[in-house]
Amino acid sequence: MSYGIKRYNQNSATQMTSRQIEIMAFGQTILLLKNAKNQKDRIHALTMNQKLWSSILLETSVEDNGIPDIVRKDLLNLAIWSTRYSIRAMLHNFSLKPLIDINQDMLDGLRQNIENKKSSSEINNFKLSVA
């Protein structure tokens, strides 16, 4: 990879928030799952899905990670289900739709959370101009 591309990628990654990275990861995984038309693409998409949910499983398994307990438990359950389903779908010809649906729900929730934060910060940052 050229020096310029490496620097661009480094700068882009440092300018993204963790939420933006999560949104990008779910979006990319959804596209891979939707576009998996042959066995090679299917295995690649399922592997990426498994990696995504494995990282969520790892992060949510930490006790004091700042995530409320109920959300943490729900994420753990989803991550376990998704990684298991991904493995089964690699071995058998299971539909990818359940994985796409869950990932889309996660993506929608992440995007909604950003929109809510934008709205509240816009309200909090409102300044009255004096003429």
C-alpha positions in Angstrom: 0.0 0.0 0.0 1.4 3.4 -0.8 2.4 5.9 1.9 -0.3 8.3 0.9 -3.1 5.7 1.2 -1.7 4.6 4.6 -1.7 8.1 5.9 -5.2 8.8 4.6 -6.5 5.6 6.3 -4.7 6.5 9.6 -6.2 10.0 9.6 -9.6 8.8 8.7 -9.6 6.2 11.5 -8.5 8.7 14.1 -11.2 11.1 13.1 -14.0 8.6 13.5 -15.8 8.1 16.7 -16.3 4.6 18.1 -20.0 4.9 17.2 -19.2 5.8 13.6 -16.9 2.8 13.4 -19.7 0.5 14.8 -22.1 1.9 12.2 -19.6 1.3 9.4 -18.9 -2.2 10.6 -22.6 -3.2 10.7 -23.3 -1.5 7.4 -20.4 -3.3 5.7 -21.4 -6.7 7.2 -25.0 -6.2 6.1 -23.8 -5.5 2.5 -21.6 -8.6 2.5 -24.5 -10.8 3.7 -27.0 -9.3 1.2 -24.5 -9.7 -1.7 -23.3 -13.2 -0.9 -24.4 -15.0 -4.1 -21.9 -17.8 -4.2 -20.3 -20.1 -1.5 -17.1 -18.2 -1.3 -18.9 -14.8 -0.8 -21.2 -16.5 1.7 -18.3 -17.9 3.8 -16.6 -14.5 3.7 -19.8 -12.6 4.8 -20.5 -15.1 7.6 -16.9 -14.9 8.8 -17.1 -11.1 8.9 -20.4 -11.4 10.7 -18.9 -13.8 13.2 -15.9 -11.5 13.8 -18.2 -8.5 14.3 -20.3 -10.3 16.9 -17.3 -11.9 18.5 -15.9 -8.4 19.2 -19.2 -7.4 20.7 -19.2 -10.5 22.8 -15.7 -9.7 24.0 -16.5 -6.1 24.8 -19.8 -6.8 26.6 -18.4 -9.7 28.6 -16.3 -7.2 30.6 -18.2 -6.4 33.8 -17.4 -2.7 34.3 -17.6 -1.5 30.7 -20.2 1.2 31.3 -23.1 -0.5 29.5 -26.2 -0.9 31.6 -26.7 -4.5 32.8 -29.9 -5.1 30.9 -28.4 -3.9 27.7 -25.2 -5.8 28.3 -27.1 -9.0 28.9 -29.2 -8.5 25.7 -26.1 -7.8 23.7 -24.4 -10.9 25.1 -27.4 -13.0 24.1 -27.6 -11.5 20.6 -23.8 -12.0 20.1 -23.9 -15.6 21.2 -26.9 -16.4 19.0 -25.4 -14.6 16.0 -22.0 -16.3 16.2 -23.6 -19.7 16.6 -26.0 -19.1 13.7 -23.1 -17.9 11.6 -21.3 -21.1 12.2 -24.4 -23.2 11.4 -25.0 -21.2 8.3 -21.4 -21.9 7.1 -22.0 -25.7 7.6 -25.6 -25.8 6.2 -27.5 -23.7 3.7 -29.4 -21.6 6.3 -30.9 -18.4 5.2 -28.9 -15.3 5.9 -32.0 -13.1 6.4 -32.1 -13.5 10.2 -28.5 -12.2 10.5 -29.3 -9.4 8.1 -32.4 -8.4 10.1 -30.6 -8.4 13.5 -27.7 -6.5 12.0 -30.1 -4.0 10.5 -31.8 -3.5 13.8 -28.5 -2.9 15.5 -27.5 -0.4 12.7 -30.9 1.4 13.0 -30.4 1.7 16.8 -26.9 3.0 16.5 -28.0 5.6 13.9 -31.0 6.6 16.0 -28.8 7.1 19.0 -26.5 9.4 17.0 -29.6 11.4 15.8 -30.9 11.7 19.4 -27.5 12.9 20.6 -27.3 15.4 17.7 -30.7 16.8 18.5 -29.9 17.2 22.2 -26.5 18.7 21.6 -28.1 21.2 19.1 -30.6 22.2 21.8 -27.9 22.4 24.4 -25.6 24.4 22.1 -28.3 26.9 21.2 -27.2 30.4 21.7 -29.3 33.5 21.5 -27.7 36.1 19.3 -27.8 39.6 20.5 -28.5 42.3 17.8 
